[in-house]
Amino acid sequence: MSTTTPAQPDFAPASLAASTPAAIAPPAVPPTAPRRSRPPARDGRIAGQPAFVLHSYPHKETSLIVDVFTREYGRIALVAKGAKRPHSQLRGVLQTFQPLQAGWTGKSELRILTGAEWVGGMLPLEKTALLCGFYLNELLVKLLARDDPHPVLFDHYVATLNQLAHNEPPPIVLRKFERALLKETGVAADLTRCTGTRQAVEAGQVYVVDPERGPRPARASDAWPKITGKTLLDMEREDYLDVATQAQSKLLMRFLLAHQLGGATLNTRQILIDLMQL
Protein backbone atom coordinates (compact mmCIF):
# COMPACT_ATOMS: atom_id res chain seq x y z
CA MET A 1 0.00 0.00 0.00
CA SER A 2 1.48 3.31 -1.00
CA THR A 3 1.54 6.30 1.28
CA THR A 4 1.42 9.98 0.53
CA THR A 5 2.65 12.94 2.50
CA PRO A 6 -0.30 14.88 3.94
CA ALA A 7 -1.04 18.03 2.01
CA GLN A 8 -1.34 21.41 3.66
CA PRO A 9 -4.21 23.14 1.83
CA ASP A 10 -5.30 26.69 2.51
CA PHE A 11 -8.32 27.67 4.54
CA ALA A 12 -11.33 28.27 2.28
CA PRO A 13 -14.98 29.14 2.84
CA ALA A 14 -16.20 25.83 1.45
CA SER A 15 -14.00 23.58 3.57
CA LEU A 16 -11.52 24.26 6.31
CA ALA A 17 -8.07 22.89 5.62
CA ALA A 18 -4.67 23.16 7.16
CA SER A 19 -2.23 25.95 7.01
CA THR A 20 1.19 25.99 8.55
CA PRO A 21 1.04 28.01 11.79
CA ALA A 22 2.98 31.23 11.57
CA ALA A 23 5.98 31.72 13.78
CA ILE A 24 5.01 34.13 16.51
CA ALA A 25 7.60 36.04 18.48
CA PRO A 26 6.62 36.08 22.17
CA PRO A 27 5.97 39.58 23.45
CA ALA A 28 8.02 41.03 26.24
CA VAL A 29 5.03 42.47 28.13
CA PRO A 30 2.72 41.02 29.30
CA PRO A 31 4.47 37.68 29.95
CA THR A 32 3.23 34.50 28.32
CA ALA A 33 0.35 32.96 30.22
CA PRO A 34 1.42 30.07 32.51
CA ARG A 35 0.83 26.59 31.18
CA ARG A 36 -2.40 25.24 32.58
CA SER A 37 -2.78 21.87 34.19
CA ARG A 38 -4.84 19.17 32.56
CA PRO A 39 -6.47 15.96 33.76
CA PRO A 40 -4.11 13.00 34.12
CA ALA A 41 -4.37 10.41 31.34
CA ARG A 42 -4.15 6.75 32.29
CA ASP A 43 -1.82 4.95 29.86
CA GLY A 44 -2.20 7.88 27.49
CA ARG A 45 -5.90 7.14 26.95
CA ILE A 46 -8.51 9.93 27.01
CA ALA A 47 -12.25 9.47 26.60
CA GLY A 48 -15.30 11.73 26.52
CA GLN A 49 -13.41 14.99 26.05
CA PRO A 50 -15.47 17.98 24.74
CA ALA A 51 -13.97 18.94 21.38
CA PHE A 52 -14.47 20.71 18.06
CA VAL A 53 -12.81 19.98 14.73
CA LEU A 54 -10.80 22.99 13.55
CA HIS A 55 -9.64 21.46 10.27
CA SER A 56 -8.54 18.17 8.73
CA TYR A 57 -6.44 16.96 5.83
CA PRO A 58 -5.65 13.62 4.15
CA HIS A 59 -3.22 11.17 5.72
CA LYS A 60 -2.09 8.17 3.71
CA GLU A 61 -4.82 6.54 1.61
CA THR A 62 -7.82 6.19 3.92
CA SER A 63 -7.11 8.33 6.98
CA LEU A 64 -7.25 11.94 8.08
CA ILE A 65 -5.20 14.10 10.38
CA VAL A 66 -7.69 16.12 12.39
CA ASP A 67 -6.77 19.27 14.30
CA VAL A 68 -9.19 19.53 17.22
CA PHE A 69 -9.74 22.08 19.97
CA THR A 70 -10.48 20.33 23.26
CA ARG A 71 -11.58 21.86 26.52
CA GLU A 72 -8.99 20.36 28.87
CA TYR A 73 -6.11 19.53 26.51
CA GLY A 74 -6.11 22.49 24.12
CA ARG A 75 -5.37 22.07 20.44
CA ILE A 76 -4.18 18.58 19.50
CA ALA A 77 -3.62 16.59 16.30
CA LEU A 78 -5.31 13.21 15.92
CA VAL A 79 -5.00 10.50 13.28
CA ALA A 80 -8.49 9.35 12.32
CA LYS A 81 -7.74 5.94 10.84
CA GLY A 82 -10.00 4.90 7.98
CA ALA A 83 -12.07 8.09 8.20
CA LYS A 84 -12.00 8.52 4.40
CA ARG A 85 -13.56 5.12 3.76
CA PRO A 86 -17.13 5.35 2.42
CA HIS A 87 -18.66 3.41 5.30
CA SER A 88 -16.58 4.85 8.14
CA GLN A 89 -18.64 5.96 11.13
CA LEU A 90 -16.25 8.88 11.54
CA ARG A 91 -16.91 10.23 8.05
CA GLY A 92 -20.04 12.17 9.00
CA VAL A 93 -18.99 13.00 12.55
CA LEU A 94 -15.72 14.87 12.06
CA GLN A 95 -17.32 18.10 10.86
CA THR A 96 -16.46 21.67 11.85
CA PHE A 97 -18.66 23.59 14.32
CA GLN A 98 -20.26 20.42 15.68
CA PRO A 99 -19.76 19.67 19.40
CA LEU A 100 -18.14 16.28 19.92
CA GLN A 101 -17.12 13.93 22.68
CA ALA A 102 -13.73 12.66 21.54
CA GLY A 103 -11.31 10.03 22.75
CA TRP A 104 -7.74 9.26 21.79
CA THR A 105 -4.64 7.38 22.81
CA GLY A 106 -0.94 8.16 22.70
CA LYS A 107 1.45 10.67 24.21
CA SER A 108 3.29 11.91 21.12
CA GLU A 109 2.41 15.06 19.21
CA LEU A 110 0.31 12.99 16.78
CA ARG A 111 -2.19 10.85 18.70
CA ILE A 112 -4.65 8.20 17.53
CA LEU A 113 -8.37 9.00 17.56
CA THR A 114 -10.23 6.16 19.28
CA GLY A 115 -13.75 7.55 19.04
CA ALA A 116 -15.85 10.62 18.31
CA GLU A 117 -19.51 11.12 19.05
CA TRP A 118 -21.71 14.01 17.96
CA VAL A 119 -23.24 15.73 20.99
CA GLY A 120 -25.68 18.09 19.29
CA GLY A 121 -27.49 21.04 20.83
CA MET A 122 -26.10 23.76 18.55
CA LEU A 123 -27.63 25.43 15.52
CA PRO A 124 -25.64 25.14 12.26
CA LEU A 125 -23.77 28.16 10.97
CA GLU A 126 -24.98 29.59 7.68
CA LYS A 127 -23.92 32.25 5.18
CA THR A 128 -21.89 35.02 6.84
CA ALA A 129 -21.91 33.22 10.19
CA LEU A 130 -20.25 30.23 8.52
CA LEU A 131 -17.45 32.39 7.14
CA CYS A 132 -17.00 33.92 10.58
CA GLY A 133 -16.73 30.42 12.04
CA PHE A 134 -13.96 29.53 9.61
CA TYR A 135 -12.21 32.75 10.63
CA LEU A 136 -12.37 31.75 14.31
CA ASN A 137 -10.91 28.34 13.47
CA GLU A 138 -8.06 29.82 11.47
CA LEU A 139 -7.21 32.14 14.35
CA LEU A 140 -7.08 29.20 16.75
CA VAL A 141 -4.92 27.10 14.42
CA LYS A 142 -2.42 29.89 13.85
CA LEU A 143 -2.27 31.42 17.33
CA LEU A 144 -2.69 28.50 19.74
CA ALA A 145 0.26 26.30 20.55
CA ARG A 146 -0.50 22.59 20.62
CA ASP A 147 -1.05 20.86 23.96
CA ASP A 148 -1.67 24.13 25.80
CA PRO A 149 -5.05 23.92 27.60
CA HIS A 150 -7.37 26.95 27.45
CA PRO A 151 -10.69 25.91 29.04
CA VAL A 152 -11.91 29.53 29.38
CA LEU A 153 -11.19 30.19 25.71
CA PHE A 154 -12.92 26.91 24.77
CA ASP A 155 -16.06 28.07 26.59
CA HIS A 156 -15.81 31.45 24.85
CA TYR A 157 -15.50 29.67 21.49
CA VAL A 158 -18.70 27.70 22.16
CA ALA A 159 -20.52 30.88 23.20
CA THR A 160 -19.27 32.69 20.08
CA LEU A 161 -20.51 29.93 17.76
CA ASN A 162 -23.92 30.11 19.44
CA GLN A 163 -24.02 33.90 19.07
CA LEU A 164 -23.17 33.67 15.37
CA ALA A 165 -25.77 30.93 14.85
CA HIS A 166 -28.40 33.17 16.46
CA ASN A 167 -27.53 36.05 14.10
CA GLU A 168 -25.92 38.37 16.62
CA PRO A 169 -23.92 41.16 14.89
CA PRO A 170 -20.74 39.51 13.53
CA PRO A 171 -18.44 42.56 13.97
CA ILE A 172 -19.22 42.74 17.69
CA VAL A 173 -19.05 38.97 18.20
CA LEU A 174 -15.69 38.74 16.41
CA ARG A 175 -14.13 41.64 18.33
CA LYS A 176 -15.05 40.03 21.64
CA PHE A 177 -13.56 36.70 20.59
CA GLU A 178 -10.36 38.26 19.23
CA ARG A 179 -9.84 40.09 22.51
CA ALA A 180 -10.55 36.92 24.52
CA LEU A 181 -8.04 35.00 22.39
CA LEU A 182 -5.26 37.52 23.03
CA LYS A 183 -6.07 37.57 26.75
CA GLU A 184 -6.05 33.79 27.09
CA THR A 185 -2.77 33.44 25.22
CA GLY A 186 -1.16 36.03 27.46
CA VAL A 187 -0.49 38.77 24.92
CA ALA A 188 -3.29 41.26 25.67
CA ALA A 189 -2.36 44.36 27.61
CA ASP A 190 -4.63 46.22 30.02
CA LEU A 191 -6.33 48.85 27.87
CA THR A 192 -7.26 51.02 30.85
CA ARG A 193 -3.68 51.96 31.81
CA CYS A 194 -0.82 53.59 29.90
CA THR A 195 2.30 51.52 29.53
CA GLY A 196 5.25 52.82 31.51
CA THR A 197 3.47 55.53 33.50
CA ARG A 198 0.47 53.32 34.49
CA GLN A 199 -1.69 56.43 34.32
CA ALA A 200 -5.39 55.83 33.66
CA VAL A 201 -6.50 56.04 30.05
CA GLU A 202 -8.73 59.08 29.55
CA ALA A 203 -11.77 58.84 27.31
CA GLY A 204 -11.09 62.18 25.56
CA GLN A 205 -7.44 61.53 24.69
CA VAL A 206 -5.94 59.75 21.66
CA TYR A 207 -3.65 56.73 22.04
CA VAL A 208 -1.78 54.06 20.17
CA VAL A 209 -1.40 50.51 21.47
CA ASP A 210 2.07 48.99 21.49
CA PRO A 211 1.43 45.29 20.65
CA GLU A 212 3.99 44.19 23.23
CA ARG A 213 3.32 46.73 25.99
CA GLY A 214 -0.04 48.44 25.80
CA PRO A 215 -1.53 51.93 25.33
CA ARG A 216 0.43 55.16 25.33
CA PRO A 217 -0.44 58.70 24.20
CA ALA A 218 -0.30 59.06 20.43
CA ARG A 219 2.39 61.12 18.74
CA ALA A 220 2.09 62.91 15.40
CA SER A 221 4.75 60.61 13.93
CA ASP A 222 2.99 57.36 14.93
CA ALA A 223 2.06 55.05 12.06
CA TRP A 224 0.09 52.72 14.34
CA PRO A 225 -3.72 53.07 14.47
CA LYS A 226 -4.77 56.02 16.58
CA ILE A 227 -7.53 55.09 19.00
CA THR A 228 -9.54 57.24 21.39
CA GLY A 229 -9.43 56.49 25.07
CA LYS A 230 -13.18 55.92 24.97
CA THR A 231 -12.74 53.06 22.49
CA LEU A 232 -10.07 51.45 24.67
CA LEU A 233 -12.26 51.69 27.75
CA ASP A 234 -15.27 50.37 25.80
CA MET A 235 -13.23 47.39 24.59
CA GLU A 236 -12.06 46.57 28.08
CA ARG A 237 -15.66 46.33 29.30
CA GLU A 238 -16.88 44.67 26.06
CA ASP A 239 -19.19 47.54 25.15
CA TYR A 240 -19.33 47.86 21.36
CA LEU A 241 -22.60 49.74 20.94
CA ASP A 242 -20.88 52.96 19.84
CA VAL A 243 -20.32 53.05 16.06
CA ALA A 244 -16.96 54.78 16.52
CA THR A 245 -15.88 52.05 18.95
CA GLN A 246 -16.82 49.40 16.40
CA ALA A 247 -14.80 51.07 13.64
CA GLN A 248 -11.71 51.81 15.74
CA SER A 249 -11.68 48.43 17.49
CA LYS A 250 -11.75 46.70 14.09
CA LEU A 251 -8.60 48.57 13.01
CA LEU A 252 -6.89 47.99 16.34
CA MET A 253 -7.59 44.26 16.48
CA ARG A 254 -6.48 43.81 12.88
CA PHE A 255 -3.20 45.54 13.79
CA LEU A 256 -2.64 43.54 17.00
CA LEU A 257 -3.45 40.19 15.37
CA ALA A 258 -1.15 40.95 12.44
CA HIS A 259 1.66 41.52 14.91
CA GLN A 260 1.03 38.20 16.66
CA LEU A 261 0.86 36.42 13.30
CA GLY A 262 4.19 37.82 12.22
CA GLY A 263 2.65 39.30 9.11
CA ALA A 264 1.06 36.05 7.91
CA THR A 265 -2.20 36.55 6.04
CA LEU A 266 -5.47 35.23 7.42
CA ASN A 267 -7.25 33.86 4.38
CA THR A 268 -10.73 33.93 5.87
CA ARG A 269 -10.32 37.47 7.19
CA GLN A 270 -9.50 38.68 3.70
CA ILE A 271 -12.66 37.02 2.40
CA LEU A 272 -14.71 38.67 5.15
CA ILE A 273 -13.11 42.05 4.46
CA ASP A 274 -13.92 41.72 0.77
CA LEU A 275 -17.53 40.72 1.45
CA MET A 276 -18.59 42.73 4.48
CA GLN A 277 -15.72 44.92 5.67
CA LEU A 278 -15.74 43.13 9.06
N, C-alpha and C positions, 0 to 999 in steps of 0.2 A: 504494500500500500504506500503510495507516495505521499509526501507531506509538503505543505507549502508554508512559507513564512507569512504570519498574519499581516494583513494590510493595515494601513493607518489612514482610513478615509477621513475627509473633512466633515465637520458638522454641517447638516443641511436641514431645511425645514421639513422635508418629507421623511427623513429617517436620521436618527442621531448616530453618528459614528465617531471614531476615535480621532484624537488629535494629540500630538505629542505635547505634554505640558511644558509651558514656557519656564525657563529658568528665572527664578525670582530672587533678587538680592534681598536678604533680610534687613529690615529697617533698623536704624540705631535706636530710635525712640518712637513709640513705646516698645519694650522688649517683647520677644516672641512669647505667645501664651504658653504656660507650662503644659507639658504632655499630660493628658487626662488618663486616669486609670480606667480599666475595662474589666469585665467579668472574667474570672479564670476559665480557661478552656481545658476540659479533661481530655488528655490524649490528642489535643489539637482539634477536637470535634465541637462544633457549635450547631445548635438547633433552635428554630423558632425565633430568629432574630429579625425585628422589623427592618425592612430594606426597600430601596427603590433602585431600579435599573437606571443608570445614567447614560450608558451607551454600550454597544457590543460590536464585535467584529469577528470575522471568520478565523478559525483555528483548525489547522489540518483540513481533513475532508468533510467531517460530519459534526464538528464541534464549534463552539463559540468561546471567545474570551469576553466575559461580561464585567464591566466596571459598575459596581454597586455602591450605594451610599447607605450605610447601616447606622442604626442609632447608637450602639455601644462600641462599635469597632471602627467607625469612620468609613473612609473610602477604601475598598479592597477590590482586588481582581480575582475573578473566579473562572475556572475552566468548566463550562457546561458541556459535558461529554454527550455526544449524539444529539445535541439540541437542533441541528440542522436536518435531521432525518424527518421524513414526512409524517411519521406517526409518533414522534417524540412528544411526551406529555409536557415537556418544557417549552415546546415551540410556541404555544399560545400564551404562556405564562410570563415569559421574560420580555415584557413590554414596558416602555417608559411610562412614568406617571401613574403606575398602578401599584398600590401598596401590597407588599409581599411579606410572607414569613419565610425566611431563607435559612438554609443550613449548609455547612461546608466542613471540610476536614483539611488538615495540613497546617504547617507553621511557616512555610516559605512565602515569598512575596506573591506567588501564583498558587492559589489554593484550588481545591476541587469542590465544585458545587455538588452537594448530596441531595438537595431537595429545595423546591420553591413552590409555595402555595399562594394563590391570589386571595387577598383578604377582603377586598371590596370596601364599599362605604364612601367612595369618592366619585364625584361627577367627572366625566371625561373632559379634557381640554379641547376646545375647538377654535378655529380661525386664529385671531390675534393672540388669544390666550395660549394656544398651542405653540406658537412661535416664542412667546414669552417663556414658556416652560423649557423649550430647548435652550434658550438663553441662560436660564438658571442652571441647567445641567452643564453647559459649557463652562460657566463660571466655576462650578464645583470641581470639574475635572481639571481645570487649569490652575486653580488657586489652592486646592486642598492637597496636602501631602497624604500619601497612603498611610494607613494604619495609625491615624491620628484621630481619636474619638472626639466628636463634637455633638453630644446629645442635644444641647440647646439649639444649635444650628439645624439639626435634623428636625426638631419640632417646629422651628420657624419655616423650614422648607415645606413641611406638610401644610402648615397654615397658609403659606403663600400659594400653593397649588389650589387649595380650597377657595381662596379669595379670587384667584384668576378664573376658576371654574364658575364662580358665582357672579362674574362680570363686574367685579370691583375695578376701579380705574387703574389700568396697567402702569402708567407712569408712577403713581403713588406706591403701588404694590412693589414695583421693582426697586424704587429708591430705598424703601424700608429693608428689603432683602439684601441689597448691596451693602448697606450700612451694617446690618447684622453680620454679614459674611466677614467684613473687615474687622469688626469687633471680635468675633469668635476666633479669628486667626491671629489676633494680637497685633494688628497693624493700624487700628483706628485710634486717632488721638481724641482727646476731650475737646469738643468744639466750643465749650463755654469758657475756656481759659486760653490766654495767649502763651505761646511757647516762650520759654526764657523768663519773662517777667511774671508769669502766672496771674496777670491782671485779668479781671473779668471782661469777656467780650461784650461790647456795647452795641445795642441794636442799630443805632444810627451811624456807626462807623463802617468803613470798608476794609476788608481783610483779604489776604491770600492764605491758603493752607499748604504748608510744607508737608509733602507726603510722608516724611519720616519724623516730623516733629509736631506739627499742628498749626493752629492759626497764628498769624502775626499781622500787624497793621500793613496795609498795602503801600507800596511805593510806586511812583510814577513809572519807574523803569521795569516793574514786574511784568513778565510775560505770562505768568500763571493766571488762572481765572480769578477775577476780582469778585468777591462775595460780600454781601452786606452782613453785618452782625446779626440782623434779624433772621436771615436765612440760616445761619449757623445755629442759632438758638432754636429755631423751629425744627431743624433736622435732629438736634439732640433730643427733643421731646416728641419726635415723630409727628409733627404737625405740618402737613403739606397742603393745607387748604388755600393758602395764599398763592396766587398765580405766579408772582415773582419768585417765591420760594421754590415752586415746581421748576421753573426755568433755570434758576441759578443752581439748584441742587443737581439737576441733570448734568450741567456742565462740570460741576465739581466732582461728581462721582465718576464721570467719564475720565476725567483727568487723574483721579486717584487710582482707579482700576488700571488705567494704562501704565501707570508707574509700577504697580505691583506685577503686572504682566510683562514687564520689561520691553514694552513696545509691541508685543505680539498682538495680532488682530483677532478680535472676537468675531467669528463669521456670522453668528446669529444676531449680534448687535448691529452689524452693518445692514443686515436685511431689515431689522426693525427700524433703523434710522431711515432707510430708503422708503419704507412703507408708511411709517407713522410719526417719524421724528421723535421717538421715545428717548 
